[in-house]
């Protein structure tokens, strides 16, 4: 799965990061797969992974949390076009969902069996 994170926060110029392999850790630590220098981001803030041909995001007990479309989440599945916020950084998540993943949501009406925290 090829995933793009496009930075869309209002304080910075547009920035894009492409991930070719998952899982990937986002954090402030320079050894993170996606290292971001922001004091509001934990050293190992969150992890991106592939779950049933979709992008899964898991908060790694970060100090300031992870947001999906502006709402706090611990574990969640993101659809292409959703926003991911960590620290002061906001990203648009884009990837190509498989036809199987889209069909499963249409048939069941269920996007994810993972826990979302409000």
PyMOL commands that set and color helices and strands:
alter all, ss='L'
color gray80, all
select helices_A, chain A and resi 99-108
alter helices_A, ss='H'
color red, helices_A
select strands_A, chain A and resi 3-7+15-19+24-27+34-35+46-51+54-59+66-68+71-73+75-78+83-86+89-95
alter strands_A, ss='S'
color yellow, strands_A
deselect
rebuild
show_as cartoon
